[in-house]
Amino acid sequence: MCSYYTSKGNVPPKHDCKRNWSGSSKAMESSVALDVIKEVEKENAEVLVLILDDYATTMARIRDNISHKVTKWSDLNHTKKH
C-alpha cells in the first residue's frame, strides 16, 4: 500500500503498515546479522561461528564491524543444492 500511493505522489492512507526496511533484501540480511551479533555480545556472550549460505556479503560486513574472529560454516541445505 505504501509503495503504491508513494509511486503516485500521494500520501498513503492510515493503515497497519508492516514495512520496516527500505533497502535491498541483500542488505537486510547482513544488517540483521550484525545487529543480532551486537545484541548477543551486549549480554557478555561472544559469537564465534555463524551458519550461513555461501554469499559473501554478510561475512564481509561482520568482519568489518566485529573486532574478534567469526568463522562461517556453510548451511547444509545450500551446500547440497550447489
KAFEN-V886318 format. One record per residue. N is the residue number from 1. RES is the residue in one small letter. SS is DSSP state (~ for helix, > for strand, _ for the rest). NEAR is the number of other ideal C-beta (glycine too) atoms within 12 Angstrom. Layout:
# KAFEN-V886318
((N;RES;SS;NEAR) (N;RES;SS;NEAR))
This chain:
# KAFEN-V886318
((1;m;_;17) (2;c;~;20) (3;s;~;13) (4;y;~;14) (5;y;~;16) (6;t;~;15) (7;s;~;10) (8;k;_;11) (9;g;_;8) (10;n;_;12) (11;v;_;12) (12;p;_;17) (13;p;_;12) (14;k;_;9) (15;h;_;12) (16;d;_;9) (17;c;_;14) (18;k;_;9) (19;r;_;16) (20;n;_;10) (21;w;_;16) (22;s;_;12) (23;g;_;13) (24;s;_;11) (25;s;~;13) (26;k;~;18) (27;a;~;18) (28;m;~;19) (29;e;~;25) (30;s;~;29) (31;s;~;23) (32;v;~;22) (33;a;~;31) (34;l;~;27) (35;d;~;21) (36;v;~;21) (37;i;~;30) (38;k;~;20) (39;e;~;14) (40;v;~;18) (41;e;~;20) (42;k;~;12) (43;e;_;11) (44;n;_;8) (45;a;_;12) (46;e;_;17) (47;v;_;27) (48;l;_;17) (49;v;>;16) (50;l;>;27) (51;i;>;20) (52;l;>;28) (53;d;_;24) (54;d;_;19) (55;y;_;20) (56;a;_;17) (57;t;~;23) (58;t;~;31) (59;m;~;28) (60;a;~;20) (61;r;~;27) (62;i;~;32) (63;r;~;21) (64;d;~;14) (65;n;~;20) (66;i;_;26) (67;s;_;13) (68;h;_;14) (69;k;_;14) (70;v;_;28) (71;t;>;17) (72;k;>;25) (73;w;>;16) (74;s;>;20) (75;d;_;17) (76;l;~;13) (77;n;~;12) (78;h;~;15) (79;t;~;13) (80;k;~;10) (81;k;~;10) (82;h;_;11))
